[in-house]
Amino acid sequence: MELEDHVKSYVDLYRVSIGENIKNARKERVYTQSQLAHQTDLSINYIGYIERGTQFLSLKTFLEVAYALRIEPEKLLSKKIYE
């Protein structure tokens, strides 16, 4: 496997894992996607894309979401923090 393919597979894995972690953290805090979108000034659709792992978020947005969820950003980077 070439380096580029190897990196792409990790990016895909983490994009999905981070999205799942954000979704689970949001649900644990009993927030709706609408509430999280309002707190982060993002659209509800964009929150959905992030949670499904179909859209990767910028570092700034990632930190804003972590702050809104009151969770340490590094916890959202774990492959799966909620099972």
Order of alpha helices (4+ residues) and beta strands (2+ residues): alpha-alpha-alpha-alpha-alpha
